[in-house]
């Protein structure tokens, strides 16, 4: 309020006071109240002005390009980042200019959209039209000069919309580099798997001959083997061949699992009989080392189960073999099936052997894993692929593997996966 208005207001207060018999004190209080109201109004104006100034600075200094259009497509306001993104001058991107005029400038300067992140075919125009119709989400386009621009448009309730645009070229470049690196890594894994599969196949042929002929001689098919020293040599040859064959099999299985060529073949079979069959296969090793291998099978466990029998046998074989290898003389290995729970079934292989330090437990699941210690006799060490194969097979079955171990206190491996008791009817999806 200016001085003349304030004087006029004071005169009116005085006139009112004189006409109504208002005292001087009352008149002064009225003037004071008027001044306070004027002061509050002025303070609010300053506050609003400061807020508008802050909003204006934030708008113009934003790293994102921001432009506002009204319902007729006329530019209402834009910030400096918008002008710099497309190379507009302040005159070219002035309030009131139609976006079609800005489009004409883009064509002249080569800022032309040649497609979006999904392609540059006719569908691009349809995708853009759908985006403009809904004004939801984001739309990433590729310009003629190679830049990628991400646009997010949002409508105003009174008409028009605000468009926020960001140059995401570096992000797209990084995505492309990651894609190329991923494909190269996948190709390397595929090549490695192919090599392992081929070399394993080539190794099996002479190995089968070595084991076959040594077995024939030990069986004395062609006549008695009277020299006990030669018999001992042949037994060592056969034993070493068997070990090498198991290593080749591990490598071959690893190659199949890594290359994605491993196929599950579910069937219905007796769970107890299958487990006993695996355990019986370790009778010679258990007898030689004095290790007991016991089976615990609760009544609640199903006797028949529908899953890939070969995978279960290989998992149990590898886990029991690992436990026998790391369990000393007169040690104990327990194969314990747990009662089904929440549609899952579990089996644990428990030993009281050497155990593992936590740093090794944390690495379980890595291929060619070796603890670097003398936990197992040197002639019993393998490739470190047995547990790795277990983790891959468990994952293929849709399950998980947990490991609990302490150095000097034994190890427990627990496999849990969804299961079916019988073959599902046609059209019913399998858990695996």
Buried (B, 14 or more C-beta within 10 A) or exposed (E): EEEEEBEEBBEEBBEEBEEEEBEEEBBEEBBEEBBEEBEEEEEEEEEEEEEEEEEEEEBBEBEBBBBBBBEEBBBEBBBBBBBEBBEBEEEBBEEEBEBEBBEEBBEEEEBBBEBBBEEEEEEBEEBBEEBEEEBEEEBBBBBEEEBBBBBBBEEEEEEBBBBBBBBBBEEBEEEEEEEEEEEEEEEEBBEBBEEBBEBBEEBBEEBEEBBEBBBEBBEEEEEEEEEEEEBEEBEEBBEBBBEBBBBBBBBBBBBBBBBEEBEBEBEEBBBBEBBBEBBEBBEEBBEEBEBEBEEBBEEEBBEBBBBBBEBBBBBBBBBBBBBBBBBEEEBBBBBBBBEBEEEBBBBBBBBBBBBBEEEBBEEBBEBEBBBEEEBBEEEBEBBBBBBBBBBBBBBBBBBBBEBBBEBEEBBBBBBBBBBBBEEEEEEEEBBB
